[in-house]
């Protein structure tokens, strides 16, 4: 049986005429010219926000965010800042799993609050668009444009929800920095707008400076964005592209294992399966500012540091840095941390990359007194690696007195660093000559994993 799909059903002429007359009589709900601020704030709290503030679109302090708001919602007249609270005890746990679950839960609640607010406002004739707390973002943003839709921190400061602290988090006067932010754009004016606080809740205690494992936060107010991005956001955006690049490179399984340990692969899978996970965010965890938070810190500052800061300093964990940066120096000074290099490319044979690869794969020896010196000579340069007092150092010069001397003329000499993968056939052998104590080279390579 063939069904004719070319015809569109229409009712009888009388029914169609009645329908058109009905549609012509309809009119949208009359939107209020001005929304009552008290009513709007109560509504924000009712749908799940912990606090809220309002900013007019013409506010100079919004800067470029006003134009971003117009792009997202051309009828925007006001911006509503919504504040949600995260579980600060979970964030202070050394378990980043507990902290990340708390962040994601708070984020979901705030997203739901923004959506519910827009639904309620629509019933009163007010149009609204909820933006996103973090992800998803506009990954196809034009060159020079930001991938995030609205800079929530700027809106929050203008809405009187706090000020930026030394740790670059907005610190709420009551809840401290244990908050998440969202922005809702509405097409109505509000009868009373909020203004920035006339003081900053940040104490200037610099606990965030001490807690940051890569030294991204400076006591003088400077901030190393890329150091923070490289470590804390390792399994977001750029860390993911690095992971894909490594998989796609010609290094094969052995090359991949030279870049990623098993736990790192599983951690990336976990972020893909259960939302991206932050690696530290200790700057937020240790902050004592805010009326609801500051009591224990003021009562006994030494005890607060011992209970909140010290566990993070002693936690054994990988720290992700670019070689040659201040972040590398800061992380290297912390004996509990294992430095992992973002710029190591397991399929690139250069002396500099070989040096980074050695340090990237190095696992501190349980016997600090064990040591050795190995010199390498490659087609494009030379290198000496020294294992001493449980630490590895590399310099790009040739030590003729080294215990072992390795000479490799193969162009892909980076494969010296590859470790065998159990259950897989060995890759083609790499030819190189060793003079002196071969045991010294074997000792050095045994520390890689």
C-alpha positions as a Python dict, from the first residue, in 0.01 Angstrom:
ca = {
    (1, 'X'): (0, 0, 0),
    (2, 'X'): (139, 338, -103),
    (3, 'X'): (76, 640, 119),
    (4, 'X'): (68, 982, -47),
    (5, 'X'): (280, 1210, 169),
    (6, 'X'): (258, 1511, -58),
    (7, 'X'): (-70, 1633, 90),
    (8, 'X'): (-87, 1836, 413),
    (9, 'X'): (-407, 1793, 609),
    (10, 'X'): (-626, 2100, 634),
    (11, 'X'): (-958, 2116, 812),
    (12, 'X'): (-1279, 2234, 657),
    (13, 'X'): (-1283, 2594, 541),
    (14, 'X'): (-1504, 2679, 837),
    (15, 'X'): (-1263, 2515, 1088),
    (16, 'X'): (-961, 2682, 931),
    (17, 'X'): (-1134, 3021, 937),
    (18, 'X'): (-1228, 2979, 1303),
    (19, 'X'): (-872, 2881, 1389),
    (20, 'X'): (-726, 3191, 1219),
    (21, 'X'): (-973, 3415, 1398),
    (22, 'X'): (-875, 3257, 1728),
    (23, 'X'): (-504, 3311, 1658),
    (24, 'X'): (-562, 3674, 1567),
    (25, 'X'): (-729, 3732, 1902),
    (26, 'X'): (-429, 3603, 2096),
    (27, 'X'): (-174, 3837, 2250),
    (28, 'X'): (134, 3762, 2458),
    (29, 'X'): (119, 3821, 2834),
    (30, 'X'): (175, 4183, 2920),
    (31, 'X'): (530, 4208, 3045),
    (32, 'X'): (584, 4435, 3342),
    (33, 'X'): (782, 4743, 3255),
    (34, 'X'): (985, 4707, 3572),
    (35, 'X'): (1032, 4397, 3789),
    (36, 'X'): (1024, 4435, 4166),
    (37, 'X'): (1372, 4353, 4300),
    (38, 'X'): (1246, 4200, 4624),
    (39, 'X'): (1003, 3975, 4437),
    (40, 'X'): (1274, 3871, 4190),
    (41, 'X'): (1526, 3792, 4463),
    (42, 'X'): (1271, 3584, 4656),
    (43, 'X'): (1198, 3396, 4334),
    (44, 'X'): (1568, 3327, 4279),
    (45, 'X'): (1596, 3180, 4628),
    (46, 'X'): (1276, 2983, 4584),
    (47, 'X'): (1404, 2806, 4270),
    (48, 'X'): (1726, 2702, 4442),
    (49, 'X'): (1984, 2983, 4438),
    (50, 'X'): (2157, 3071, 4765),
    (51, 'X'): (2189, 3440, 4678),
    (52, 'X'): (2121, 3669, 4383),
    (53, 'X'): (2204, 4014, 4257),
    (54, 'X'): (2096, 4227, 3963),
    (55, 'X'): (2286, 4443, 3714),
    (56, 'X'): (2152, 4672, 3442),
    (57, 'X'): (2285, 4606, 3091),
    (58, 'X'): (2417, 4962, 3061),
    (59, 'X'): (2650, 4924, 3364),
    (60, 'X'): (3000, 5040, 3256),
    (61, 'X'): (3162, 4784, 3484),
    (62, 'X'): (3027, 4500, 3268),
    (63, 'X'): (3264, 4595, 2989),
    (64, 'X'): (3247, 4347, 2701),
    (65, 'X'): (2997, 4129, 2887),
    (66, 'X'): (2716, 4365, 2787),
    (67, 'X'): (2780, 4292, 2420),
    (68, 'X'): (2808, 3920, 2494),
    (69, 'X'): (2468, 3935, 2663),
    (70, 'X'): (2312, 4111, 2363),
    (71, 'X'): (2456, 3847, 2132),
    (72, 'X'): (2302, 3567, 2337),
    (73, 'X'): (1969, 3742, 2395),
    (74, 'X'): (1915, 4061, 2192),
    (75, 'X'): (1630, 4178, 2420),
    (76, 'X'): (1847, 4171, 2733),
    (77, 'X'): (1789, 4460, 2972),
    (78, 'X'): (1916, 4313, 3299),
    (79, 'X'): (2154, 4042, 3417),
    (80, 'X'): (2068, 3823, 3715),
    (81, 'X'): (2363, 3673, 3903),
    (82, 'X'): (2280, 3346, 4078),
    (83, 'X'): (2500, 3207, 4355),
    (84, 'X'): (2511, 2841, 4456),
    (85, 'X'): (2699, 2693, 4752),
    (86, 'X'): (2938, 2398, 4731),
    (87, 'X'): (3006, 2163, 5023),
    (88, 'X'): (3320, 2319, 5170),
    (89, 'X'): (3405, 2015, 5382),
    (90, 'X'): (3409, 1800, 5067),
    (91, 'X'): (3627, 2056, 4889),
    (92, 'X'): (3873, 2048, 5179),
    (93, 'X'): (3906, 1671, 5165),
    (94, 'X'): (4233, 1539, 5022),
    (95, 'X'): (4008, 1322, 4805),
    (96, 'X'): (3962, 1505, 4477),
    (97, 'X'): (3688, 1256, 4397),
    (98, 'X'): (3482, 1386, 4690),
    (99, 'X'): (3555, 1746, 4590),
    (100, 'X'): (3462, 1696, 4226),
    (101, 'X'): (3135, 1523, 4309),
    (102, 'X'): (3048, 1822, 4530),
    (103, 'X'): (3131, 2071, 4252),
    (104, 'X'): (2929, 1884, 3992),
    (105, 'X'): (2632, 1848, 4225),
    (106, 'X'): (2635, 2220, 4309),
    (107, 'X'): (2670, 2305, 3940),
    (108, 'X'): (2373, 2088, 3842),
    (109, 'X'): (2160, 2250, 4113),
    (110, 'X'): (2251, 2597, 3991),
    (111, 'X'): (2180, 2508, 3628),
    (112, 'X'): (1840, 2376, 3733),
    (113, 'X'): (1776, 2693, 3935),
    (114, 'X'): (1851, 2912, 3632),
    (115, 'X'): (1618, 2708, 3410),
    (116, 'X'): (1342, 2714, 3673),
    (117, 'X'): (1380, 3090, 3715),
    (118, 'X'): (1325, 3142, 3343),
    (119, 'X'): (1015, 2921, 3352),
    (120, 'X'): (866, 3121, 3639),
    (121, 'X'): (951, 3455, 3480),
    (122, 'X'): (789, 3348, 3152),
    (123, 'X'): (458, 3306, 3335),
    (124, 'X'): (482, 3675, 3426),
    (125, 'X'): (563, 3780, 3071),
    (126, 'X'): (938, 3820, 3127),
    (127, 'X'): (1167, 3650, 2878),
    (128, 'X'): (1492, 3500, 3000),
    (129, 'X'): (1791, 3299, 2882),
    (130, 'X'): (2004, 3098, 3127),
    (131, 'X'): (2372, 3086, 3037),
    (132, 'X'): (2607, 2802, 3130),
    (133, 'X'): (2810, 2778, 3450),
    (134, 'X'): (3108, 2629, 3270),
    (135, 'X'): (3052, 2369, 3001),
    (136, 'X'): (2926, 2340, 2735),
    (137, 'X'): (3107, 2634, 2574),
    (138, 'X'): (3119, 2771, 2221),
    (139, 'X'): (3414, 2577, 2082),
    (140, 'X'): (3365, 2743, 1743),
    (141, 'X'): (3406, 3098, 1871),
    (142, 'X'): (3556, 3329, 1613),
    (143, 'X'): (3926, 3404, 1639),
    (144, 'X'): (3992, 3645, 1921),
    (145, 'X'): (3659, 3571, 2088),
    (146, 'X'): (3614, 3381, 2413),
    (147, 'X'): (3464, 3034, 2414),
    (148, 'X'): (3269, 3106, 2735),
    (149, 'X'): (2941, 3290, 2690),
    (150, 'X'): (2946, 3522, 2991),
    (151, 'X'): (3225, 3597, 3240),
    (152, 'X'): (3025, 3523, 3554),
    (153, 'X'): (3286, 3665, 3790),
    (154, 'X'): (3256, 4011, 3635),
    (155, 'X'): (2878, 4000, 3665),
    (156, 'X'): (2898, 3873, 4024),
    (157, 'X'): (3127, 4158, 4133),
    (158, 'X'): (2896, 4417, 3975),
    (159, 'X'): (2597, 4247, 4140),
    (160, 'X'): (2750, 4287, 4487),
    (161, 'X'): (2807, 3913, 4531),
    (162, 'X'): (3168, 3959, 4635),
    (163, 'X'): (3511, 4058, 4507),
    (164, 'X'): (3796, 3869, 4348),
    (165, 'X'): (4045, 3739, 4603),
    (166, 'X'): (4417, 3673, 4573),
    (167, 'X'): (4322, 3323, 4455),
    (168, 'X'): (4121, 3470, 4163),
    (169, 'X'): (3795, 3332, 4299),
    (170, 'X'): (3502, 3559, 4380),
    (171, 'X'): (3470, 3564, 4759),
    (172, 'X'): (3115, 3606, 4880),
    (173, 'X'): (3085, 3810, 5202),
    (174, 'X'): (2896, 3529, 5375),
    (175, 'X'): (2971, 3204, 5192),
    (176, 'X'): (3334, 3277, 5109),
    (177, 'X'): (3474, 3137, 4788),
    (178, 'X'): (3286, 2807, 4821),
    (179, 'X'): (3040, 2915, 4555),
    (180, 'X'): (2951, 2864, 4191),
    (181, 'X'): (2806, 3137, 3971),
    (182, 'X'): (2553, 3153, 3691),
    (183, 'X'): (2398, 3439, 3496),
    (184, 'X'): (2043, 3472, 3363),
    (185, 'X'): (1964, 3736, 3100),
    (186, 'X'): (1615, 3889, 3117),
    (187, 'X'): (1429, 4135, 2895),
    (188, 'X'): (1288, 4351, 3177),
    (189, 'X'): (1431, 4622, 3395),
    (190, 'X'): (1450, 4583, 3773),
    (191, 'X'): (1340, 4862, 4007),
    (192, 'X'): (1660, 4837, 4213),
    (193, 'X'): (1997, 4721, 4099),
    (194, 'X'): (2285, 4604, 4315),
    (195, 'X'): (2629, 4762, 4327),
    (196, 'X'): (2977, 4625, 4406),
    (197, 'X'): (3070, 4578, 4772),
    (198, 'X'): (3267, 4866, 4924),
    (199, 'X'): (3517, 4618, 5077),
    (200, 'X'): (3689, 4295, 4974),
    (201, 'X'): (3621, 3986, 5190),
    (202, 'X'): (3966, 3848, 5095),
    (203, 'X'): (4185, 3838, 5407),
    (204, 'X'): (4516, 3850, 5226),
    (205, 'X'): (4624, 3549, 5435),
    (206, 'X'): (4804, 3397, 5134),
    (207, 'X'): (4708, 3041, 5227),
    (208, 'X'): (4613, 3000, 4861),
    (209, 'X'): (4967, 3100, 4763),
    (210, 'X'): (5108, 2829, 4991),
    (211, 'X'): (4860, 2565, 4872),
    (212, 'X'): (4904, 2603, 4495),
    (213, 'X'): (5122, 2311, 4382),
    (214, 'X'): (5243, 2496, 4069),
    (215, 'X'): (5292, 2842, 4221),
    (216, 'X'): (5032, 3000, 3992),
    (217, 'X'): (4920, 3242, 4266),
    (218, 'X'): (5162, 3513, 4373),
    (219, 'X'): (5142, 3714, 4694),
    (220, 'X'): (5198, 4035, 4495),
    (221, 'X'): (4872, 3980, 4306),
    (222, 'X'): (5015, 3829, 3988),
    (223, 'X'): (4861, 3512, 3849),
    (224, 'X'): (5009, 3251, 3613),
    (225, 'X'): (4705, 3147, 3411),
    (226, 'X'): (4886, 2882, 3208),
    (227, 'X'): (5040, 2712, 3512),
    (228, 'X'): (4692, 2682, 3665),
    (229, 'X'): (4537, 2568, 3337),
    (230, 'X'): (4807, 2308, 3276),
    (231, 'X'): (4770, 2131, 3611),
    (232, 'X'): (4429, 2196, 3764),
    (233, 'X'): (4251, 2166, 3428),
    (234, 'X'): (4467, 1878, 3302),
    (235, 'X'): (4162, 1673, 3199),
    (236, 'X'): (3974, 1962, 3039),
    (237, 'X'): (4016, 2118, 2693),
    (238, 'X'): (4389, 2132, 2618),
    (239, 'X'): (4480, 1830, 2828),
    (240, 'X'): (4231, 1627, 2627),
    (241, 'X'): (4375, 1743, 2294),
    (242, 'X'): (4723, 1650, 2420),
    (243, 'X'): (4590, 1305, 2509),
    (244, 'X'): (4438, 1263, 2161),
    (245, 'X'): (4757, 1386, 1994),
    (246, 'X'): (4957, 1125, 2184),
    (247, 'X'): (4718, 848, 2081),
    (248, 'X'): (4736, 961, 1718),
    (249, 'X'): (5116, 992, 1712),
    (250, 'X'): (5336, 724, 1556),
    (251, 'X'): (5478, 612, 1890),
    (252, 'X'): (5239, 320, 1922),
    (253, 'X'): (5159, 157, 2254),
    (254, 'X'): (5513, 194, 2386),
    (255, 'X'): (5517, 565, 2300),
    (256, 'X'): (5180, 615, 2465),
    (257, 'X'): (5300, 442, 2782),
    (258, 'X'): (5601, 672, 2786),
    (259, 'X'): (5364, 968, 2816),
    (260, 'X'): (5079, 829, 3027),
    (261, 'X'): (5084, 594, 3322),
    (262, 'X'): (4798, 353, 3376),
    (263, 'X'): (4645, 566, 3651),
    (264, 'X'): (4649, 872, 3421),
    (265, 'X'): (4467, 684, 3145),
    (266, 'X'): (4204, 568, 3393),
    (267, 'X'): (4171, 920, 3532),
    (268, 'X'): (4108, 1058, 3181),
    (269, 'X'): (3846, 787, 3124),
    (270, 'X'): (3686, 885, 3454),
    (271, 'X'): (3664, 1249, 3347),
    (272, 'X'): (3511, 1148, 3014),
    (273, 'X'): (3258, 922, 3186),
    (274, 'X'): (3165, 1127, 3493),
    (275, 'X'): (3236, 1491, 3390),
    (276, 'X'): (3580, 1655, 3392),
    (277, 'X'): (3769, 1640, 3719),
    (278, 'X'): (3982, 1918, 3865),
    (279, 'X'): (4329, 1811, 3977),
    (280, 'X'): (4363, 2044, 4276),
    (281, 'X'): (4172, 2372, 4324),
    (282, 'X'): (4343, 2384, 4664),
    (283, 'X'): (4329, 2764, 4645),
    (284, 'X'): (3954, 2739, 4700),
    (285, 'X'): (3977, 2460, 4957),
    (286, 'X'): (4203, 2649, 5200),
    (287, 'X'): (4040, 2994, 5181),
    (288, 'X'): (3905, 3098, 5525),
    (289, 'X'): (3721, 3415, 5414),
    (290, 'X'): (3345, 3468, 5454),
    (291, 'X'): (3123, 3520, 5759),
    (292, 'X'): (3014, 3154, 5763),
    (293, 'X'): (3368, 3026, 5722),
    (294, 'X'): (3615, 3249, 5904),
    (295, 'X'): (3547, 3147, 6267),
    (296, 'X'): (3789, 2851, 6299),
    (297, 'X'): (4067, 3047, 6128),
    (298, 'X'): (4038, 3344, 6363),
    (299, 'X'): (4012, 3118, 6666),
    (300, 'X'): (4339, 2933, 6596),
    (301, 'X'): (4529, 3013, 6277),
    (302, 'X'): (4802, 2756, 6338),
    (303, 'X'): (4549, 2480, 6394),
    (304, 'X'): (4356, 2586, 6083),
    (305, 'X'): (4674, 2563, 5872),
    (306, 'X'): (4751, 2221, 6021),
    (307, 'X'): (4404, 2081, 5955),
    (308, 'X'): (4326, 2242, 5619),
    (309, 'X'): (4650, 2337, 5442),
    (310, 'X'): (4904, 2074, 5555),
    (311, 'X'): (4721, 1766, 5417),
    (312, 'X'): (4734, 1914, 5067),
    (313, 'X'): (5105, 1992, 5099),
    (314, 'X'): (5178, 1635, 5208),
    (315, 'X'): (4954, 1462, 4955),
    (316, 'X'): (5143, 1241, 4710),
    (317, 'X'): (5021, 1320, 4359),
    (318, 'X'): (5135, 1401, 4004),
    (319, 'X'): (5180, 1770, 3921),
    (320, 'X'): (5162, 1879, 3556),
    (321, 'X'): (5399, 2152, 3437),
    (322, 'X'): (5579, 2287, 3133),
    (323, 'X'): (5953, 2228, 3144),
    (324, 'X'): (6167, 2531, 3219),
    (325, 'X'): (5888, 2725, 3391),
    (326, 'X'): (5852, 2860, 3742),
    (327, 'X'): (5577, 2601, 3790),
    (328, 'X'): (5838, 2326, 3739),
    (329, 'X'): (6065, 2478, 4003),
    (330, 'X'): (5783, 2516, 4254),
    (331, 'X'): (5657, 2160, 4203),
    (332, 'X'): (6011, 2016, 4213),
    (333, 'X'): (6069, 2162, 4560),
    (334, 'X'): (5780, 1960, 4704),
    (335, 'X'): (5903, 1613, 4796),
    (336, 'X'): (5553, 1466, 4804),
    (337, 'X'): (5480, 1563, 4442),
    (338, 'X'): (5574, 1380, 4121),
    (339, 'X'): (5647, 1625, 3842),
    (340, 'X'): (5489, 1532, 3508),
    (341, 'X'): (5574, 1729, 3194),
    (342, 'X'): (5303, 1853, 2961),
    (343, 'X'): (5548, 1927, 2678),
    (344, 'X'): (5703, 1580, 2651),
    (345, 'X'): (5631, 1435, 2305),
    (346, 'X'): (5699, 1060, 2301),
    (347, 'X'): (5737, 1052, 1921),
    (348, 'X'): (5982, 1343, 1886),
    (349, 'X'): (6356, 1275, 1896),
    (350, 'X'): (6539, 1587, 2005),
    (351, 'X'): (6789, 1621, 2287),
    (352, 'X'): (6563, 1865, 2469),
    (353, 'X'): (6264, 1633, 2438),
    (354, 'X'): (6475, 1333, 2550),
    (355, 'X'): (6577, 1533, 2857),
    (356, 'X'): (6215, 1622, 2938),
    (357, 'X'): (6115, 1260, 2874),
    (358, 'X'): (6367, 1129, 3125),
    (359, 'X'): (6236, 1361, 3394),
    (360, 'X'): (5874, 1295, 3292),
    (361, 'X'): (5907, 918, 3329),
    (362, 'X'): (6128, 922, 3636),
    (363, 'X'): (5998, 758, 3952),
    (364, 'X'): (6192, 855, 4267),
    (365, 'X'): (6395, 560, 4391),
    (366, 'X'): (6305, 414, 4731),
    (367, 'X'): (6681, 395, 4798),
    (368, 'X'): (6811, 756, 4785),
    (369, 'X'): (7172, 647, 4829),
    (370, 'X'): (7165, 469, 4490),
    (371, 'X'): (7307, 685, 4213),
    (372, 'X'): (7467, 689, 3868),
    (373, 'X'): (7578, 918, 3585),
    (374, 'X'): (7501, 837, 3221),
    (375, 'X'): (7610, 1039, 2919),
    (376, 'X'): (7426, 1020, 2586),
    (377, 'X'): (7548, 1118, 2240),
    (378, 'X'): (7287, 1148, 1965),
    (379, 'X'): (7299, 1257, 1600),
    (380, 'X'): (7182, 1609, 1691),
    (381, 'X'): (7338, 1665, 2034),
    (382, 'X'): (7438, 1527, 2371),
    (383, 'X'): (7308, 1492, 2723),
    (384, 'X'): (7417, 1377, 3069),
    (385, 'X'): (7173, 1236, 3325),
    (386, 'X'): (7264, 1213, 3693),
    (387, 'X'): (7073, 1013, 3952),
    (388, 'X'): (7170, 1125, 4303),
    (389, 'X'): (7000, 1130, 4642),
    (390, 'X'): (6677, 1001, 4490),
    (391, 'X'): (6659, 1285, 4236),
    (392, 'X'): (6723, 1302, 3863),
    (393, 'X'): (6900, 1592, 3692),
    (394, 'X'): (6974, 1637, 3322),
    (395, 'X'): (7207, 1878, 3144),
    (396, 'X'): (7266, 1914, 2773),
    (397, 'X'): (7639, 1851, 2767),
    (398, 'X'): (7856, 1540, 2743),
    (399, 'X'): (8035, 1418, 3056),
    (400, 'X'): (8321, 1201, 2931),
    (401, 'X'): (8379, 1074, 3286),
    (402, 'X'): (8024, 937, 3322),
    (403, 'X'): (7991, 580, 3451),
    (404, 'X'): (7815, 478, 3131),
    (405, 'X'): (7836, 635, 2784),
    (406, 'X'): (7558, 570, 2534),
    (407, 'X'): (7609, 646, 2165),
    (408, 'X'): (7303, 618, 1940),
    (409, 'X'): (7301, 720, 1574),
    (410, 'X'): (6940, 618, 1512),
    (411, 'X'): (6711, 912, 1423),
    (412, 'X'): (6432, 784, 1650),
    (413, 'X'): (6647, 752, 1962),
    (414, 'X'): (6356, 866, 2181),
    (415, 'X'): (6264, 495, 2182),
    (416, 'X'): (6537, 435, 2439),
    (417, 'X'): (6281, 563, 2688),
    (418, 'X'): (6005, 325, 2582),
    (419, 'X'): (5919, 55, 2831),
    (420, 'X'): (5802, -294, 2724),
    (421, 'X'): (5426, -345, 2736),
    (422, 'X'): (5332, -680, 2897),
    (423, 'X'): (5147, -906, 2657),
    (424, 'X'): (5256, -717, 2345),
    (425, 'X'): (5541, -800, 2106),
    (426, 'X'): (5856, -595, 2150),
    (427, 'X'): (5907, -311, 1899),
    (428, 'X'): (6196, -334, 1649),
    (429, 'X'): (6526, -318, 1838),
    (430, 'X'): (6703, 16, 1866),
    (431, 'X'): (7075, 1, 1796),
    (432, 'X'): (7308, 185, 2033),
    (433, 'X'): (7648, 126, 2190),
    (434, 'X'): (7727, 138, 2562),
    (435, 'X'): (8072, 178, 2707),
    (436, 'X'): (8167, 183, 3073),
    (437, 'X'): (7929, 34, 3326),
    (438, 'X'): (7620, -89, 3147),
    (439, 'X'): (7469, -144, 3494),
    (440, 'X'): (7457, 235, 3534),
    (441, 'X'): (7235, 269, 3225),
    (442, 'X'): (7019, -22, 3345),
    (443, 'X'): (6983, 144, 3685),
    (444, 'X'): (6878, 472, 3526),
    (445, 'X'): (6624, 305, 3297),
    (446, 'X'): (6487, 97, 3586),
    (447, 'X'): (6374, 420, 3751),
    (448, 'X'): (6150, 506, 3456),
    (449, 'X'): (5789, 399, 3442),
}
